[in-house]
Amino acid sequence: NNGYIWSGVMVFCGLIAFLTKQRLYFEMHRKGLQLRVGIIAKLYEKTLILSSITTNAAASSLSSGQLTNLASNDVERFLMAAVPSLFITIGPFEAIAILLIGIQVIGPVFAIGHALFLFLIPVQFYLGRQFRINRSKVAAYTDARVTLVGQAVSGARIMKMNGWEYE
């Protein structure tokens, strides 16, 4: 009988969490989209300002592949990070509440499991750092590939414009 009561309480809490957090998810996703659109607009504005023939070494090193990668992949990370950023503020309070309720219901053994969970946080940071390093290596290859494809398409257009196809 006691199990049914606790399962009912869990379902009720799940419904309350769903109803309250759904609006927050929507707002954070909306802010992420606004940030993404704003950054892409700034990138577009900046590319219109940059000269195609430049003497500045830093500006001339920006290839079309890097620009495409910035606009598609890197800016998308802001959208993907918007919703989880909500839990940076709420997460610690929820963890403390869960710890207190778990100790009250299950006992001190729950604190050991919670401590194990906290012990894994540095492991997550390490894995995230390794993922970032590997992602930057992959981004370099992607930049080179997009630049090469852009040059191939540009060369094909020049060949078609000048009628060099059949010579």
MOPE-V770262 format. One record per residue. N is the residue number from 1. RES is the residue in three letters. D_FIRST is the distance of its C-alpha to the first C-alpha in Angstrom with 1 decimal. Layout:
BEGIN
n->(N & N)
res->(RES & RES)
d_first->(D_FIRST & D_FIRST)
END
This chain:
BEGIN
n->(1 & 2 & 3 & 4 & 5 & 6 & 7 & 8 & 9 & 10 & 11 & 12 & 13 & 14 & 15 & 16 & 17 & 18 & 19 & 20 & 21 & 22 & 23 & 24 & 25 & 26 & 27 & 28 & 29 & 30 & 31 & 32 & 33 & 34 & 35 & 36 & 37 & 38 & 39 & 40 & 41 & 42 & 43 & 44 & 45 & 46 & 47 & 48 & 49 & 50 & 51 & 52 & 53 & 54 & 55 & 56 & 57 & 58 & 59 & 60 & 61 & 62 & 63 & 64 & 65 & 66 & 67 & 68 & 69 & 70 & 71 & 72 & 73 & 74 & 75 & 76 & 77 & 78 & 79 & 80 & 81 & 82 & 83 & 84 & 85 & 86 & 87 & 88 & 89 & 90 & 91 & 92 & 93 & 94 & 95 & 96 & 97 & 98 & 99 & 100 & 101 & 102 & 103 & 104 & 105 & 106 & 107 & 108 & 109 & 110 & 111 & 112 & 113 & 114 & 115 & 116 & 117 & 118 & 119 & 120 & 121 & 122 & 123 & 124 & 125 & 126 & 127 & 128 & 129 & 130 & 131 & 132 & 133 & 134 & 135 & 136 & 137 & 138 & 139 & 140 & 141 & 142 & 143 & 144 & 145 & 146 & 147 & 148 & 149 & 150 & 151 & 152 & 153 & 154 & 155 & 156 & 157 & 158 & 159 & 160 & 161 & 162 & 163 & 164 & 165 & 166 & 167)
res->(ASN & ASN & GLY & TYR & ILE & TRP & SER & GLY & VAL & MET & VAL & PHE & CYS & GLY & LEU & ILE & ALA & PHE & LEU & THR & LYS & GLN & ARG & LEU & TYR & PHE & GLU & MET & HIS & ARG & LYS & GLY & LEU & GLN & LEU & ARG & VAL & GLY & ILE & ILE & ALA & LYS & LEU & TYR & GLU & LYS & THR & LEU & ILE & LEU & SER & SER & ILE & THR & THR & ASN & ALA & ALA & ALA & SER & SER & LEU & SER & SER & GLY & GLN & LEU & THR & ASN & LEU & ALA & SER & ASN & ASP & VAL & GLU & ARG & PHE & LEU & MET & ALA & ALA & VAL & PRO & SER & LEU & PHE & ILE & THR & ILE & GLY & PRO & PHE & GLU & ALA & ILE & ALA & ILE & LEU & LEU & ILE & GLY & ILE & GLN & VAL & ILE & GLY & PRO & VAL & PHE & ALA & ILE & GLY & HIS & ALA & LEU & PHE & LEU & PHE & LEU & ILE & PRO & VAL & GLN & PHE & TYR & LEU & GLY & ARG & GLN & PHE & ARG & ILE & ASN & ARG & SER & LYS & VAL & ALA & ALA & TYR & THR & ASP & ALA & ARG & VAL & THR & LEU & VAL & GLY & GLN & ALA & VAL & SER & GLY & ALA & ARG & ILE & MET & LYS & MET & ASN & GLY & TRP & GLU & TYR & GLU)
d_first->(0.0 & 3.8 & 5.4 & 5.4 & 6.7 & 9.0 & 10.2 & 11.0 & 12.8 & 14.6 & 15.7 & 16.9 & 18.8 & 20.3 & 21.6 & 23.1 & 24.6 & 26.1 & 27.6 & 29.1 & 30.4 & 31.9 & 34.7 & 35.4 & 35.6 & 38.0 & 40.2 & 40.4 & 41.4 & 43.9 & 45.4 & 45.6 & 47.5 & 49.8 & 50.5 & 51.2 & 53.6 & 55.4 & 56.0 & 57.2 & 59.5 & 60.9 & 61.5 & 63.3 & 65.4 & 66.2 & 67.4 & 69.7 & 71.2 & 71.8 & 75.1 & 75.3 & 78.3 & 77.4 & 79.1 & 76.0 & 74.6 & 71.0 & 71.1 & 72.9 & 70.3 & 67.6 & 67.6 & 66.2 & 63.5 & 62.3 & 62.3 & 60.4 & 57.9 & 57.5 & 57.0 & 54.5 & 52.5 & 52.8 & 52.2 & 49.2 & 47.6 & 47.5 & 45.5 & 43.1 & 42.7 & 42.2 & 38.5 & 37.4 & 39.6 & 37.0 & 34.7 & 37.5 & 36.9 & 33.1 & 32.2 & 32.8 & 30.8 & 27.8 & 28.2 & 28.4 & 25.3 & 23.3 & 24.8 & 23.9 & 20.3 & 19.9 & 21.6 & 19.4 & 16.1 & 17.4 & 20.5 & 24.2 & 23.9 & 23.0 & 26.5 & 28.2 & 26.8 & 27.8 & 31.2 & 31.6 & 31.0 & 33.7 & 35.9 & 36.0 & 37.4 & 41.0 & 40.6 & 39.8 & 42.9 & 45.0 & 43.9 & 44.5 & 48.0 & 48.8 & 47.7 & 49.9 & 52.9 & 52.4 & 52.0 & 55.3 & 57.0 & 55.7 & 56.8 & 60.3 & 60.5 & 59.2 & 61.8 & 64.6 & 63.4 & 63.2 & 66.6 & 68.1 & 66.8 & 68.1 & 71.5 & 71.6 & 70.9 & 73.4 & 76.0 & 75.4 & 75.9 & 79.1 & 80.4 & 79.7 & 81.3 & 84.4 & 84.7 & 84.6 & 82.5 & 85.3 & 87.9)
END
